[in-house]
Amino acid sequence: MILDRRGALGALAGLGAGIAAGSIDAARASATSINAAPLVLLSSRLTQGGWAIGQAGRGLTLDLAGAPVPTAPDGRFLIAFDRDAGPAALLTGKLPSGYSATLPLAIAPRAWRIERIDAPMRPPSLPSAEYQRIRAAEVARTAAARAIVTGAQGWRQAMIRPAAGRLSGRFGSQRVYQGQPGSYHTGLDIAAPTGTPILCPADGVVILAAAAPFTLEGKLLMVDHGMGLSSAFLHCSAHLVNQGDAVRQGQAIARVGMTGRATGPHLHWGLRWHDARLDPLLFLPA
């Protein structure tokens, strides 16, 4: 059975102050109503890397910071926030008549794990023309996969952890070399022995199952959960499903490995809402 994350809070007047970084409870935010067309958040983690599920009144067309937000036939919608989002965002709903409903959102900042290195960033060796060609094709494949619309409904579910094991890498952590920031970690790493089952965190459809390992991601598996939300499972030793398969929450879909660029067997689980990179921990129960 599909359940909304953390249950509906109901339409509360006014905007909550947002949540402290790492807090479980949703901000007690709100609703506004114009011409009987409500715009309300039902459950949320309004913080960087977080999300919100809401309800839009009939006929409302939604927009978040200038980008369109799709709604399901029952009016439910999902929005999410990149690692560097905030401190505020504006969700707007418009009616064909010209009336509009607006909902300002306070996006709480996070205290990211930052490691400061008193040394210059070592410039990467110049990749070969062959690597650049291969990598460009891999990036194009992942982009094409994320563009697939499947109608999956897993975005409505509270997700489950995809693998047992020690959390060896947190989303958002970053190194800074003499003031110059390096790339931040874009997912959640779970250290586990090779062959450990990887479970689907929510219902979805397999949109990419790379038979040949990618240069960085290794054997890559991607699942669409609907409404622009997708999971990526990196460094797999094997896939147990094929592209196009419908998969259910809790189903074994792959096995942990260390293919691609990895120093030991682990699962790197990445989550995206369209182009926004999200913190998988914020999609799990406390």
PEUR-V541010 format. One record per run of one state. SS is the DSSP state (hx for helix, st for strand, lp for the rest). FROM is the first residue (numbers start at 0). TO is the last residue. Records with the same first field share a line. If there is no record, write none. Layout:
BEGIN
SS: FROM-TO / FROM-TO
END
This chain:
BEGIN
lp: 0-11 / 13-29 / 34-35 / 45-45 / 47-49 / 56-59 / 64-65 / 69-74 / 80-86 / 94-98 / 106-106 / 108-112 / 117-127 / 146-152 / 156-157 / 159-164 / 169-172 / 177-178 / 181-186 / 191-195 / 199-202 / 209-212 / 214-216 / 226-227 / 236-236 / 239-244 / 247-250 / 255-255 / 257-264 / 273-274 / 278-278 / 284-285
st: 12-12 / 30-33 / 36-44 / 46-46 / 50-55 / 60-63 / 66-68 / 75-79 / 87-93 / 99-105 / 107-107 / 113-116 / 158-158 / 165-168 / 173-176 / 179-180 / 187-190 / 196-198 / 203-208 / 213-213 / 217-225 / 228-235 / 237-238 / 245-246 / 251-254 / 256-256 / 265-272 / 275-277 / 283-283
hx: 128-145 / 153-155 / 279-282
END
